[in-house]
């Protein structure tokens, strides 16, 4: 299985808070699965921290790359084709982070691990 972690899922995996379901935890920790994280998640965490919506994530930001490597996660580069699709997916969903993650999942044939059903309206296949 090839997975792309949504930003919230990544934070819950690293920091706890919301309990991830057994199927989600099994999928993320199965070493036979390829787990990707987008740089968009790093940007979303940093942006929300900067504007005060996500306090207490300084360590996540400082150790982001090291944590990816330690967990065996792969960074998924943001490409022009991802950005073009993100901007052209029909619908009213306005969150640019969600739109780009959905576009990456669609384009790369990845299963998006996310609790937010809004991703379904963007056309991404989702595991939760």
Secondary structure, DSSP 8 states (H G I E B T S, - for coil): -EEEE-HHHHHHHHH-SS---HHHHHHHH-TTSEEEEEHHHHHHHHHHHHTTSSTT-HHHHHTHHHHHHHHT-EEE---HHHHHHHHH--SS---HHHHHHHHHHHHHT-EEE-S-THHHHTT--EE-
